[in-house]
Amino acid sequence: MTTVPQRFEILLVAPEGHDGTFASSHALRSAVVEATGDTGESGYPRYAGNGMVADIDPETRTVEGLLIDGYEVDYGLSVRVVDVPVA
């Protein structure tokens, strides 16, 4: 049985100007999101926090849907998902 991660950090990044690594200090915006217990329209678990709501595939860390402050992300921006250490 696979356990679904309960939290991730989402990083909103520009497609250029980085060395291929992603840290919250280099993100245009970041948020730690927690599992809501709901399934999103994409069929993946929904995570929310700090103005972001995302459907995330927990196996591949792919964001299948994202709203920031209720709005879709502009074209040209990218999103990265980072594991958050268990406290």
VENGI-V195773 format. One line per field, one symbol per residue. burial: # if it has 16 or more other C-alpha atoms within 10 Angstrom, else .. A space follows every 10 residues. Layout:
burial=???
This chain:
burial=.....##### ###....... .#.#..#..# #####....# ...######. .#######.. ..####.#.. ........## ##.....
